[in-house]
Amino acid sequence: MTAIEDLSPEVAAWAESKGYSKPERVSGGRNNRIFKLHGPRGSAALKVYYRGSEDRRDRFAAEHAFYKIAAKRGVSAPPLLDCDQRLGVSLLGWIEGTPIGKTINEGEIGAAARFLVEINEPAAPDAEIPFEASEACFSTADHLDLLQRRISKLSDATSETSALADFVRSSLSRFAERVRRALQADDRSEFHSTGWRRVLSPGDFGLHNAMRDKNGRIVFFDFEYSGWDDPVKTVADVFLQPEKPVDWKLLPGFCAQLHAWPDLEERVRLWLPFFAAKWAVILLGPAAKDAAERRRFAGEETDDAMIERQIGKARIVIERGNEFLG
């Protein structure tokens, strides 16, 4: 087997030892490298995880633990065929199908709700999932501190891009300050005061990480940010995710399906502006050094034109969140 660009000889040899060859680099996976492989039992996806010096999250371990739970629960996710922790790679069943369209309908958002219900009921023991989700927070103060750190880090990276600096100062920071005041003034914002329980979250969850397979079933994937989290964050991300944003008219029905999570819609509406601000920061993240390194690893570059596009996306997500600020 001959290794191709971005696939090391050692990883290529490991895949061949599992019966898979003829690797093809495929698009997708902004923080990782994804290859389609071929074997006697069909195709498989080879995922090579990013491991950077500034990246403290063990993406491989988090995703591996989630896939084990997914297999036990029988949820709509590809099977984990094999993996190697030392190499930082996983082999997953290949999904033959089509991406979800840009406009999300009631059936598609319903599939996402069913996934969350099935992965959480009954609740998984803590020992099976030893991780919190990426950037999980369980107090208003922790959420606000995290957002401020992200904005500060972004501000430090804006000196070479005046348009980005102007947007962070004039739009993002001002919106974040309004969000902070609104949350601090509302007692309902606190996680523990409501009697809520944390839930198992897929992490970067939404219809952007889903495919409709050849049988019409919607299959979800990409769980490297998974772990225990506040359910409000999970729901907010589904609706705010910029690649596949969901119309607010579908929010009541989505929350109603998650009936085991009391007063969910009310608390989601309270927190949506905060998560809109956070998504705006995420969209502008390519300016940060560690994010740029991950994108280069995945085969993407950061340039001024791309940053301008990201500013436009950040502006849209702030406008969406602003609809819920009094």
Secondary structure by P-SEA (a helix, b strand, c coil): ccccccccaaaaaaaaaacccccccccccccbbbbbbbccccbbbbbbbbbccccccaaaaaaaaaaaaaaaaccccccccccccccccccccccccccccccccaaaaaaaaaaaaaaccccccccccccccccccccaaaaaaaaaaaaaaaaaaccccaaaaaaaaccaaaaaaaaaaaaaacccccccccccccccccccccccccccccccbbbbccccccccccaaaaaaaaaacccbbbbccaaaaaaaaaccccaaaaaaaacaaaaaaaaaaaaaccccaaaaaaaaaacccccaaaaaaaaaaaaaaaaaaacccc
